[in-house]
């Protein structure tokens, strides 16, 4: 399966939350509420036209399924 390359800028407030979530998961401390917060931030970014709906879907698929 080919990995899609993200060719747009992820807003820093979303990127920071994703980085913290991934780091927490690597340390064995995944938090469901942090993941829900990331999804909410993506939704707000779409609503406020910071990113498109398609870009939001790409971010969700790529980063919100981290185990």
ABEGO torsion letter per residue (X at the ends): XBBBBBABBBBAAAAAAAAAAAAAAAAGBBBAAAAAAAAAAAAAAAAAGABBAAAAAAAAAAAAABX
